[in-house]
Structure formats: C-alpha cells, structure tokens
Amino acid sequence: MSNLYADLRGRMVAMNKSTAELAHRVGVTVQTINNIFGGRTQPRLDLCYEILAELDETPDKIAFYFPPNGVRVESTRKPNTSLKVIRVGAKPA
C-alpha cells in the first residue's frame, strides 16, 4: 500500500467499512479501490468526491486525500496570527 493513501484507508478502517463495502457504495470494483489505495491508479475526480462522501469527509479535503499528481506537498506557509475578530456592528479599534 502506498503511504499516500494510508490516511484514506485509515479513515475507512476507523469507520468499520470494508473495501468491498466502499467499492459497492461508490459503484466500482474492489480491485479499483485496491489499485487506488495501492497507488497503482489515479481515480477520476468524481470518484474521489464519492469516496470522500462515503467516508464522511468534506469536499475541501480532496487535495489532502487525493493530491494532484499523486504527490502530497507540505505547506510552507506560516499561519496568520494577526487576524482580529470584531463583532458585526461594532466600531473597529
């Protein structure tokens, strides 16, 4: 199994879903799911979204679970800590 999809398989296992069940729910064969998790094939975009939905994951996580070109890039951005929260209708400080 490719480490790239270890998080995805871990999510499936945590939800007690078998590969066969996941394959059936998204309309592909078990072999297709195994090939995706094994890093041997790149899934269609619509299949990626269907898999995420079956694993109760939000669509915005698609780049994490299915990175472009099969390469996960670590973010080098530092979090923005200068943001201020203001109440609606309140005067800015």
C-alpha positions as CSV (number, residue, x, y, z in Angstrom):
1,M,0.0,0.0,0.0
2,S,1.2,3.4,-0.9
3,N,1.8,5.7,2.1
4,L,0.0,8.4,0.1
5,Y,-3.4,6.8,0.7
6,A,-2.7,5.4,4.2
7,D,-4.8,8.2,5.7
8,L,-7.7,7.4,3.4
9,R,-7.5,3.6,4.3
10,G,-7.2,4.5,8.0
11,R,-10.4,6.6,7.7
12,M,-12.2,3.6,6.1
13,V,-11.0,1.2,8.8
14,A,-11.9,3.6,11.6
15,M,-15.5,3.7,10.2
16,N,-15.6,-0.1,10.1
17,K,-16.1,-0.1,6.3
18,S,-14.6,-2.9,4.2
19,T,-13.0,-2.4,0.9
20,A,-15.9,-4.3,-0.7
21,E,-18.5,-2.2,1.0
22,L,-16.8,1.1,-0.1
23,A,-16.4,-0.2,-3.6
24,H,-20.1,-1.2,-3.8
25,R,-21.3,2.1,-2.4
26,V,-19.3,4.2,-4.9
27,G,-20.0,1.9,-7.8
28,V,-16.6,0.4,-8.6
29,T,-14.9,-3.0,-8.1
30,V,-12.9,-3.9,-5.1
31,Q,-9.9,-4.2,-7.4
32,T,-10.3,-0.5,-8.4
33,I,-10.3,0.6,-4.7
34,N,-7.3,-1.6,-4.0
35,N,-5.5,-0.1,-7.0
36,I,-6.3,3.4,-5.8
37,F,-5.1,2.7,-2.3
38,G,-2.1,0.9,-3.6
39,G,-1.1,4.0,-5.7
40,R,-1.3,2.0,-8.9
41,T,-4.1,4.1,-10.5
42,Q,-5.2,7.7,-10.2
43,P,-9.0,7.9,-9.6
44,R,-11.4,10.1,-11.6
45,L,-12.3,13.3,-9.9
46,D,-16.0,12.4,-9.4
47,L,-14.9,9.1,-7.8
48,C,-12.6,11.0,-5.4
49,Y,-15.6,13.1,-4.3
50,E,-17.8,10.0,-3.9
51,I,-15.2,8.2,-1.8
52,L,-14.8,11.3,0.4
53,A,-18.6,11.4,0.9
54,E,-18.8,7.8,1.8
55,L,-16.1,8.3,4.4
56,D,-17.9,11.3,5.9
57,E,-15.1,13.7,4.8
58,T,-15.7,17.2,3.4
59,P,-15.0,18.0,-0.2
60,D,-12.4,20.6,0.8
61,K,-10.2,17.7,1.9
62,I,-9.8,16.4,-1.7
63,A,-6.3,17.8,-2.1
64,F,-5.2,16.1,1.1
65,Y,-6.6,12.7,0.4
66,F,-6.1,12.8,-3.4
67,P,-3.2,15.2,-4.0
68,P,-2.5,16.4,-7.6
69,N,-0.1,14.2,-9.5
70,G,0.0,11.8,-6.5
71,V,2.4,13.9,-4.6
72,R,1.5,15.4,-1.2
73,V,3.0,18.8,-0.7
74,E,3.7,20.1,2.8
75,S,2.6,23.7,3.4
76,T,5.4,26.1,4.0
77,R,3.1,28.9,4.9
78,K,3.0,30.2,8.4
79,P,-0.4,30.7,10.0
80,N,-1.6,34.3,10.0
81,T,-1.8,35.3,13.7
82,S,-2.5,38.9,13.1
83,L,-6.2,38.5,12.4
84,K,-8.7,40.3,14.7
85,V,-12.2,39.3,15.5
86,I,-14.7,42.1,15.5
87,R,-18.4,42.0,16.2
88,V,-20.8,42.9,13.5
89,G,-21.9,46.5,14.0
90,A,-19.0,47.2,16.4
91,K,-16.7,50.0,15.6
92,P,-13.2,48.9,14.6
93,A,-10.5,49.6,17.1
